Amino acid sequence: MNMNAKTAQTVREATEGLTGRREKDILFLRGQIEKYESDAAAADTLRKILRALAGDRMQQAAA
């Protein structure tokens, strides 16, 4: 992934609030995506993190 320093900083700041509790983190990330929607690259990266968390949750539920 190639992102500029501003986007990297935004993603770092946006993910500092993650707790390790999936349900809470999913809600948190959704809010962060809205907050940082003006930085398209950061919002896209946060969406990918959100999809990974949600996908992991779905895989665990199926197991």
PDB file with SEQRES, HELIX, SHEET and CRYST1 records, atoms N, CA, C and O in Angstrom:
SEQRES   1 A   63  MET ASN MET ASN ALA LYS THR ALA GLN THR VAL ARG GLU          
SEQRES   2 A   63  ALA THR GLU GLY LEU THR GLY ARG ARG GLU LYS ASP ILE          
SEQRES   3 A   63  LEU PHE LEU ARG GLY GLN ILE GLU LYS TYR GLU SER ASP          
SEQRES   4 A   63  ALA ALA ALA ALA ASP THR LEU ARG LYS ILE LEU ARG ALA          
SEQRES   5 A   63  LEU ALA GLY ASP ARG MET GLN GLN ALA ALA ALA                  
HELIX    1 AA1 ALA A    5  THR A   15  1                                  11    
HELIX    2 AA2 ARG A   22  LYS A   35  1                                  14    
HELIX    3 AA3 ALA A   40  ALA A   62  1                                  23    
CRYST1    1.000    1.000    1.000  90.00  90.00  90.00 P 1           1          
ATOM      1  N   MET A   1       0.839  -1.162   0.000  1.00  0.00           N  
ATOM      2  CA  MET A   1       0.000   0.000   0.000  1.00  0.00           C  
ATOM      3  C   MET A   1       0.890   1.232   0.000  1.00  0.00           C  
ATOM      4  O   MET A   1       1.808   1.354   0.811  1.00  0.00           O  
ATOM      5  N   ASN A   2       0.607   2.128  -0.908  1.00  0.00           N  
ATOM      6  CA  ASN A   2       1.398   3.336  -1.031  1.00  0.00           C  
ATOM      7  C   ASN A   2       0.528   4.522  -0.636  1.00  0.00           C  
ATOM      8  O   ASN A   2      -0.382   4.909  -1.370  1.00  0.00           O  
ATOM      9  N   MET A   3       0.817   5.098   0.535  1.00  0.00           N  
ATOM     10  CA  MET A   3       0.038   6.256   0.950  1.00  0.00           C  
ATOM     11  C   MET A   3       0.972   7.378   1.386  1.00  0.00           C  
ATOM     12  O   MET A   3       2.093   7.139   1.835  1.00  0.00           O  
ATOM     13  N   ASN A   4       0.492   8.583   1.245  1.00  0.00           N  
ATOM     14  CA  ASN A   4       1.319   9.718   1.643  1.00  0.00           C  
ATOM     15  C   ASN A   4       1.364   9.848   3.160  1.00  0.00           C  
ATOM     16  O   ASN A   4       0.616   9.180   3.875  1.00  0.00           O  
ATOM     17  N   ALA A   5       2.237  10.702   3.635  1.00  0.00           N  
ATOM     18  CA  ALA A   5       2.451  10.848   5.082  1.00  0.00           C  
ATOM     19  C   ALA A   5       1.204  11.352   5.798  1.00  0.00           C  
ATOM     20  O   ALA A   5       0.923  10.921   6.916  1.00  0.00           O  
ATOM     21  N   LYS A   6       0.454  12.255   5.176  1.00  0.00           N  
ATOM     22  CA  LYS A   6      -0.763  12.786   5.802  1.00  0.00           C  
ATOM     23  C   LYS A   6      -1.800  11.685   5.966  1.00  0.00           C  
ATOM     24  O   LYS A   6      -2.427  11.568   7.019  1.00  0.00           O  
ATOM     25  N   THR A   7      -1.978  10.884   4.934  1.00  0.00           N  
ATOM     26  CA  THR A   7      -2.935   9.788   5.003  1.00  0.00           C  
ATOM     27  C   THR A   7      -2.491   8.766   6.046  1.00  0.00           C  
ATOM     28  O   THR A   7      -3.315   8.272   6.816  1.00  0.00           O  
ATOM     29  N   ALA A   8      -1.214   8.449   6.077  1.00  0.00           N  
ATOM     30  CA  ALA A   8      -0.701   7.498   7.062  1.00  0.00           C  
ATOM     31  C   ALA A   8      -0.954   8.002   8.480  1.00  0.00           C  
ATOM     32  O   ALA A   8      -1.350   7.229   9.353  1.00  0.00           O  
ATOM     33  N   GLN A   9      -0.727   9.298   8.714  1.00  0.00           N  
ATOM     34  CA  GLN A   9      -0.975   9.889  10.029  1.00  0.00           C  
ATOM     35  C   GLN A   9      -2.461   9.826  10.377  1.00  0.00           C  
ATOM     36  O   GLN A   9      -2.820   9.506  11.510  1.00  0.00           O  
ATOM     37  N   THR A  10      -3.312  10.125   9.423  1.00  0.00           N  
ATOM     38  CA  THR A  10      -4.752  10.077   9.645  1.00  0.00           C  
ATOM     39  C   THR A  10      -5.188   8.666  10.018  1.00  0.00           C  
ATOM     40  O   THR A  10      -5.960   8.484  10.959  1.00  0.00           O  
ATOM     41  N   VAL A  11      -4.702   7.669   9.290  1.00  0.00           N  
ATOM     42  CA  VAL A  11      -5.059   6.279   9.583  1.00  0.00           C  
ATOM     43  C   VAL A  11      -4.543   5.887  10.962  1.00  0.00           C  
ATOM     44  O   VAL A  11      -5.245   5.218  11.720  1.00  0.00           O  
ATOM     45  N   ARG A  12      -3.340   6.292  11.285  1.00  0.00           N  
ATOM     46  CA  ARG A  12      -2.758   5.989  12.597  1.00  0.00           C  
ATOM     47  C   ARG A  12      -3.635   6.591  13.708  1.00  0.00           C  
ATOM     48  O   ARG A  12      -3.972   5.910  14.677  1.00  0.00           O  
ATOM     49  N   GLU A  13      -3.996   7.857  13.558  1.00  0.00           N  
ATOM     50  CA  GLU A  13      -4.839   8.516  14.550  1.00  0.00           C  
ATOM     51  C   GLU A  13      -6.216   7.867  14.633  1.00  0.00           C  
ATOM     52  O   GLU A  13      -6.764   7.692  15.722  1.00  0.00           O  
ATOM     53  N   ALA A  14      -6.767   7.514  13.484  1.00  0.00           N  
ATOM     54  CA  ALA A  14      -8.111   6.941  13.443  1.00  0.00           C  
ATOM     55  C   ALA A  14      -8.165   5.547  14.048  1.00  0.00           C  
ATOM     56  O   ALA A  14      -9.220   5.119  14.517  1.00  0.00           O  
ATOM     57  N   THR A  15      -7.054   4.840  14.044  1.00  0.00           N  
ATOM     58  CA  THR A  15      -7.064   3.471  14.571  1.00  0.00           C  
ATOM     59  C   THR A  15      -6.537   3.384  16.007  1.00  0.00           C  
ATOM     60  O   THR A  15      -6.532   2.305  16.599  1.00  0.00           O  
ATOM     61  N   GLU A  16      -6.098   4.508  16.564  1.00  0.00           N  
ATOM     62  CA  GLU A  16      -5.612   4.488  17.945  1.00  0.00           C  
ATOM     63  C   GLU A  16      -6.702   4.109  18.937  1.00  0.00           C  
ATOM     64  O   GLU A  16      -6.405   3.594  20.015  1.00  0.00           O  
ATOM     65  N   GLY A  17      -7.946   4.355  18.588  1.00  0.00           N  
ATOM     66  CA  GLY A  17      -9.058   4.070  19.488  1.00  0.00           C  
ATOM     67  C   GLY A  17      -9.561   2.643  19.447  1.00  0.00           C  
ATOM     68  O   GLY A  17     -10.528   2.313  20.132  1.00  0.00           O  
ATOM     69  N   LEU A  18      -8.925   1.787  18.657  1.00  0.00           N  
ATOM     70  CA  LEU A  18      -9.376   0.396  18.581  1.00  0.00           C  
ATOM     71  C   LEU A  18      -9.115  -0.305  19.907  1.00  0.00           C  
ATOM     72  O   LEU A  18      -8.086  -0.086  20.546  1.00  0.00           O  
ATOM     73  N   THR A  19     -10.058  -1.149  20.312  1.00  0.00           N  
ATOM     74  CA  THR A  19     -10.006  -1.782  21.626  1.00  0.00           C  
ATOM     75  C   THR A  19      -9.676  -3.269  21.591  1.00  0.00           C  
ATOM     76  O   THR A  19      -9.277  -3.848  22.601  1.00  0.00           O  
ATOM     77  N   GLY A  20      -9.844  -3.877  20.428  1.00  0.00           N  
ATOM     78  CA  GLY A  20      -9.696  -5.325  20.345  1.00  0.00           C  
ATOM     79  C   GLY A  20     -11.035  -6.036  20.516  1.00  0.00           C  
ATOM     80  O   GLY A  20     -11.119  -7.260  20.406  1.00  0.00           O  
ATOM     81  N   ARG A  21     -12.072  -5.261  20.782  1.00  0.00           N  
ATOM     82  CA  ARG A  21     -13.430  -5.823  20.876  1.00  0.00           C  
ATOM     83  C   ARG A  21     -14.136  -5.518  19.562  1.00  0.00           C  
ATOM     84  O   ARG A  21     -14.459  -4.368  19.269  1.00  0.00           O  
ATOM     85  N   ARG A  22     -14.369  -6.562  18.778  1.00  0.00           N  
ATOM     86  CA  ARG A  22     -14.846  -6.392  17.400  1.00  0.00           C  
ATOM     87  C   ARG A  22     -16.068  -5.504  17.262  1.00  0.00           C  
ATOM     88  O   ARG A  22     -16.060  -4.558  16.474  1.00  0.00           O  
ATOM     89  N   GLU A  23     -17.113  -5.792  18.014  1.00  0.00           N  
ATOM     90  CA  GLU A  23     -18.352  -5.023  17.842  1.00  0.00           C  
ATOM     91  C   GLU A  23     -18.108  -3.536  18.092  1.00  0.00           C  
ATOM     92  O   GLU A  23     -18.571  -2.689  17.329  1.00  0.00           O  
ATOM     93  N   LYS A  24     -17.391  -3.228  19.147  1.00  0.00           N  
ATOM     94  CA  LYS A  24     -17.084  -1.830  19.470  1.00  0.00           C  
ATOM     95  C   LYS A  24     -16.180  -1.221  18.401  1.00  0.00           C  
ATOM     96  O   LYS A  24     -16.380  -0.075  17.997  1.00  0.00           O  
ATOM     97  N   ASP A  25     -15.194  -1.977  17.946  1.00  0.00           N  
ATOM     98  CA  ASP A  25     -14.256  -1.467  16.940  1.00  0.00           C  
ATOM     99  C   ASP A  25     -14.938  -1.224  15.601  1.00  0.00           C  
ATOM    100  O   ASP A  25     -14.610  -0.262  14.906  1.00  0.00           O  
ATOM    101  N   ILE A  26     -15.870  -2.071  15.236  1.00  0.00           N  
ATOM    102  CA  ILE A  26     -16.598  -1.883  13.972  1.00  0.00           C  
ATOM    103  C   ILE A  26     -17.382  -0.578  14.018  1.00  0.00           C  
ATOM    104  O   ILE A  26     -17.349   0.201  13.065  1.00  0.00           O  
ATOM    105  N   LEU A  27     -18.082  -0.337  15.114  1.00  0.00           N  
ATOM    106  CA  LEU A  27     -18.829   0.912  15.256  1.00  0.00           C  
ATOM    107  C   LEU A  27     -17.879   2.117  15.259  1.00  0.00           C  
ATOM    108  O   LEU A  27     -18.157   3.142  14.637  1.00  0.00           O  
ATOM    109  N   PHE A  28     -16.768   1.976  15.961  1.00  0.00           N  
ATOM    110  CA  PHE A  28     -15.779   3.054  16.023  1.00  0.00           C  
ATOM    111  C   PHE A  28     -15.240   3.370  14.631  1.00  0.00           C  
ATOM    112  O   PHE A  28     -15.161   4.536  14.243  1.00  0.00           O  
ATOM    113  N   LEU A  29     -14.872   2.342  13.887  1.00  0.00           N  
ATOM    114  CA  LEU A  29     -14.313   2.567  12.547  1.00  0.00           C  
ATOM    115  C   LEU A  29     -15.323   3.216  11.609  1.00  0.00           C  
ATOM    116  O   LEU A  29     -14.958   4.055  10.786  1.00  0.00           O  
ATOM    117  N   ARG A  30     -16.573   2.837  11.727  1.00  0.00           N  
ATOM    118  CA  ARG A  30     -17.599   3.482  10.893  1.00  0.00           C  
ATOM    119  C   ARG A  30     -17.633   4.984  11.150  1.00  0.00           C  
ATOM    120  O   ARG A  30     -17.745   5.781  10.218  1.00  0.00           O  
ATOM    121  N   GLY A  31     -17.535   5.361  12.417  1.00  0.00           N  
ATOM    122  CA  GLY A  31     -17.498   6.782  12.761  1.00  0.00           C  
ATOM    123  C   GLY A  31     -16.261   7.466  12.235  1.00  0.00           C  
ATOM    124  O   GLY A  31     -16.325   8.607  11.778  1.00  0.00           O  
ATOM    125  N   GLN A  32     -15.121   6.774  12.293  1.00  0.00           N  
ATOM    126  CA  GLN A  32     -13.871   7.347  11.804  1.00  0.00           C  
ATOM    127  C   GLN A  32     -13.910   7.531  10.287  1.00  0.00           C  
ATOM    128  O   GLN A  32     -13.372   8.508   9.767  1.00  0.00           O  
ATOM    129  N   ILE A  33     -14.539   6.602   9.584  1.00  0.00           N  
ATOM    130  CA  ILE A  33     -14.671   6.723   8.129  1.00  0.00           C  
ATOM    131  C   ILE A  33     -15.447   7.995   7.794  1.00  0.00           C  
ATOM    132  O   ILE A  33     -15.068   8.744   6.893  1.00  0.00           O  
ATOM    133  N   GLU A  34     -16.536   8.233   8.526  1.00  0.00           N  
ATOM    134  CA  GLU A  34     -17.312   9.454   8.298  1.00  0.00           C  
ATOM    135  C   GLU A  34     -16.487  10.695   8.632  1.00  0.00           C  
ATOM    136  O   GLU A  34     -16.510  11.680   7.894  1.00  0.00           O  
ATOM    137  N   LYS A  35     -15.765  10.643   9.738  1.00  0.00           N  
ATOM    138  CA  LYS A  35     -14.967  11.786  10.180  1.00  0.00           C  
ATOM    139  C   LYS A  35     -13.895  12.159   9.156  1.00  0.00           C  
ATOM    140  O   LYS A  35     -13.644  13.339   8.911  1.00  0.00           O  
ATOM    141  N   TYR A  36     -13.268  11.150   8.565  1.00  0.00           N  
ATOM    142  CA  TYR A  36     -12.151  11.387   7.658  1.00  0.00           C  
ATOM    143  C   TYR A  36     -12.523  11.211   6.187  1.00  0.00           C  
ATOM    144  O   TYR A  36     -11.648  10.961   5.358  1.00  0.00           O  
ATOM    145  N   GLU A  37     -13.803  11.336   5.854  1.00  0.00           N  
ATOM    146  CA  GLU A  37     -14.221  11.104   4.478  1.00  0.00           C  
ATOM    147  C   GLU A  37     -13.604  12.089   3.488  1.00  0.00           C  
ATOM    148  O   GLU A  37     -13.546  11.797   2.294  1.00  0.00           O  
ATOM    149  N   SER A  38     -13.143  13.245   3.957  1.00  0.00           N  
ATOM    150  CA  SER A  38     -12.520  14.204   3.032  1.00  0.00           C  
ATOM    151  C   SER A  38     -11.142  13.734   2.560  1.00  0.00           C  
ATOM    152  O   SER A  38     -10.632  14.220   1.550  1.00  0.00           O  
ATOM    153  N   ASP A  39     -10.542  12.791   3.289  1.00  0.00           N  
ATOM    154  CA  ASP A  39      -9.268  12.185   2.865  1.00  0.00           C  
ATOM    155  C   ASP A  39      -9.613  10.824   2.263  1.00  0.00           C  
ATOM    156  O   ASP A  39      -9.686   9.819   2.971  1.00  0.00           O  
ATOM    157  N   ALA A  40      -9.821  10.809   0.959  1.00  0.00           N  
ATOM    158  CA  ALA A  40     -10.306   9.603   0.281  1.00  0.00           C  
ATOM    159  C   ALA A  40      -9.415   8.388   0.532  1.00  0.00           C  
ATOM    160  O   ALA A  40      -9.919   7.285   0.742  1.00  0.00           O  
ATOM    161  N   ALA A  41      -8.109   8.580   0.513  1.00  0.00           N  
ATOM    162  CA  ALA A  41      -7.192   7.454   0.710  1.00  0.00           C  
ATOM    163  C   ALA A  41      -7.315   6.905   2.133  1.00  0.00           C  
ATOM    164  O   ALA A  41      -7.304   5.691   2.336  1.00  0.00           O  
ATOM    165  N   ALA A  42      -7.431   7.795   3.109  1.00  0.00           N  
ATOM    166  CA  ALA A  42      -7.569   7.346   4.501  1.00  0.00           C  
ATOM    167  C   ALA A  42      -8.901   6.629   4.694  1.00  0.00           C  
ATOM    168  O   ALA A  42      -8.954   5.570   5.318  1.00  0.00           O  
ATOM    169  N   ALA A  43      -9.971   7.202   4.162  1.00  0.00           N  
ATOM    170  CA  ALA A  43     -11.287   6.575   4.297  1.00  0.00           C  
ATOM    171  C   ALA A  43     -11.289   5.198   3.646  1.00  0.00           C  
ATOM    172  O   ALA A  43     -11.865   4.256   4.190  1.00  0.00           O  
ATOM    173  N   ASP A  44     -10.651   5.074   2.490  1.00  0.00           N  
ATOM    174  CA  ASP A  44     -10.569   3.782   1.810  1.00  0.00           C  
ATOM    175  C   ASP A  44      -9.798   2.764   2.654  1.00  0.00           C  
ATOM    176  O   ASP A  44     -10.206   1.607   2.765  1.00  0.00           O  
ATOM    177  N   THR A  45      -8.691   3.197   3.244  1.00  0.00           N  
ATOM    178  CA  THR A  45      -7.900   2.303   4.093  1.00  0.00           C  
ATOM    179  C   THR A  45      -8.704   1.875   5.310  1.00  0.00           C  
ATOM    180  O   THR A  45      -8.682   0.704   5.688  1.00  0.00           O  
ATOM    181  N   LEU A  46      -9.417   2.817   5.928  1.00  0.00           N  
ATOM    182  CA  LEU A  46     -10.248   2.478   7.084  1.00  0.00           C  
ATOM    183  C   LEU A  46     -11.371   1.519   6.695  1.00  0.00           C  
ATOM    184  O   LEU A  46     -11.715   0.631   7.474  1.00  0.00           O  
ATOM    185  N   ARG A  47     -11.945   1.683   5.509  1.00  0.00           N  
ATOM    186  CA  ARG A  47     -12.967   0.742   5.024  1.00  0.00           C  
ATOM    187  C   ARG A  47     -12.385  -0.664   4.881  1.00  0.00           C  
ATOM    188  O   ARG A  47     -13.044  -1.651   5.206  1.00  0.00           O  
ATOM    189  N   LYS A  48     -11.164  -0.748   4.400  1.00  0.00           N  
ATOM    190  CA  LYS A  48     -10.517  -2.063   4.254  1.00  0.00           C  
ATOM    191  C   LYS A  48     -10.291  -2.706   5.621  1.00  0.00           C  
ATOM    192  O   LYS A  48     -10.487  -3.911   5.780  1.00  0.00           O  
ATOM    193  N   ILE A  49      -9.883  -1.912   6.599  1.00  0.00           N  
ATOM    194  CA  ILE A  49      -9.718  -2.437   7.955  1.00  0.00           C  
ATOM    195  C   ILE A  49     -11.067  -2.906   8.489  1.00  0.00           C  
ATOM    196  O   ILE A  49     -11.165  -3.979   9.085  1.00  0.00           O  
ATOM    197  N   LEU A  50     -12.102  -2.104   8.276  1.00  0.00           N  
ATOM    198  CA  LEU A  50     -13.450  -2.465   8.717  1.00  0.00           C  
ATOM    199  C   LEU A  50     -13.906  -3.771   8.072  1.00  0.00           C  
ATOM    200  O   LEU A  50     -14.448  -4.643   8.751  1.00  0.00           O  
ATOM    201  N   ARG A  51     -13.690  -3.906   6.766  1.00  0.00           N  
ATOM    202  CA  ARG A  51     -14.078  -5.152   6.082  1.00  0.00           C  
ATOM    203  C   ARG A  51     -13.317  -6.346   6.634  1.00  0.00           C  
ATOM    204  O   ARG A  51     -13.881  -7.431   6.779  1.00  0.00           O  
ATOM    205  N   ALA A  52     -12.046  -6.155   6.940  1.00  0.00           N  
ATOM    206  CA  ALA A  52     -11.249  -7.249   7.504  1.00  0.00           C  
ATOM    207  C   ALA A  52     -11.805  -7.662   8.867  1.00  0.00           C  
ATOM    208  O   ALA A  52     -11.923  -8.853   9.155  1.00  0.00           O  
ATOM    209  N   LEU A  53     -12.145  -6.689   9.699  1.00  0.00           N  
ATOM    210  CA  LEU A  53     -12.719  -7.004  11.011  1.00  0.00           C  
ATOM    211  C   LEU A  53     -14.065  -7.695  10.862  1.00  0.00           C  
ATOM    212  O   LEU A  53     -14.330  -8.695  11.529  1.00  0.00           O  
ATOM    213  N   ALA A  54     -14.904  -7.172  10.002  1.00  0.00           N  
ATOM    214  CA  ALA A  54     -16.230  -7.756   9.803  1.00  0.00           C  
ATOM    215  C   ALA A  54     -16.117  -9.137   9.175  1.00  0.00           C  
ATOM    216  O   ALA A  54     -16.858 -10.048   9.545  1.00  0.00           O  
ATOM    217  N   GLY A  55     -15.205  -9.300   8.234  1.00  0.00           N  
ATOM    218  CA  GLY A  55     -15.009 -10.605   7.606  1.00  0.00           C  
ATOM    219  C   GLY A  55     -14.499 -11.629   8.583  1.00  0.00           C  
ATOM    220  O   GLY A  55     -14.916 -12.787   8.546  1.00  0.00           O  
ATOM    221  N   ASP A  56     -13.597 -11.219   9.463  1.00  0.00           N  
ATOM    222  CA  ASP A  56     -13.058 -12.117  10.490  1.00  0.00           C  
ATOM    223  C   ASP A  56     -14.181 -12.537  11.418  1.00  0.00           C  
ATOM    224  O   ASP A  56     -14.260 -13.702  11.808  1.00  0.00           O  
ATOM    225  N   ARG A  57     -15.046 -11.610  11.775  1.00  0.00           N  
ATOM    226  CA  ARG A  57     -16.175 -11.925  12.644  1.00  0.00           C  
ATOM    227  C   ARG A  57     -17.107 -12.923  11.962  1.00  0.00           C  
ATOM    228  O   ARG A  57     -17.600 -13.850  12.604  1.00  0.00           O  
ATOM    229  N   MET A  58     -17.349 -12.739  10.679  1.00  0.00           N  
ATOM    230  CA  MET A  58     -18.221 -13.643   9.938  1.00  0.00           C  
ATOM    231  C   MET A  58     -17.609 -15.040   9.867  1.00  0.00           C  
ATOM    232  O   MET A  58     -18.319 -16.036  10.000  1.00  0.00           O  
ATOM    233  N   GLN A  59     -16.298 -15.117   9.659  1.00  0.00           N  
ATOM    234  CA  GLN A  59     -15.636 -16.424   9.595  1.00  0.00           C  
ATOM    235  C   GLN A  59     -15.733 -17.124  10.930  1.00  0.00           C  
ATOM    236  O   GLN A  59     -15.965 -18.333  10.971  1.00  0.00           O  
ATOM    237  N   GLN A  60     -15.561 -16.394  12.035  1.00  0.00           N  
ATOM    238  CA  GLN A  60     -15.640 -17.016  13.352  1.00  0.00           C  
ATOM    239  C   GLN A  60     -17.062 -17.485  13.652  1.00  0.00           C  
ATOM    240  O   GLN A  60     -17.245 -18.524  14.286  1.00  0.00           O  
ATOM    241  N   ALA A  61     -18.048 -16.751  13.213  1.00  0.00           N  
ATOM    242  CA  ALA A  61     -19.439 -17.146  13.445  1.00  0.00           C  
ATOM    243  C   ALA A  61     -19.774 -18.427  12.676  1.00  0.00           C  
ATOM    244  O   ALA A  61     -20.579 -19.239  13.131  1.00  0.00           O  
ATOM    245  N   ALA A  62     -19.152 -18.599  11.512  1.00  0.00           N  
ATOM    246  CA  ALA A  62     -19.425 -19.793  10.695  1.00  0.00           C  
ATOM    247  C   ALA A  62     -18.714 -21.020  11.228  1.00  0.00           C  
ATOM    248  O   ALA A  62     -19.101 -22.142  10.900  1.00  0.00           O  
ATOM    249  N   ALA A  63     -17.696 -20.842  12.031  1.00  0.00           N  
ATOM    250  CA  ALA A  63     -16.896 -21.977  12.537  1.00  0.00           C  
ATOM    251  C   ALA A  63     -17.611 -22.726  13.640  1.00  0.00           C  
ATOM    252  O   ALA A  63     -17.079 -23.701  14.170  1.00  0.00           O  
TER     253      ALA A  63                                                      
END                                                                             
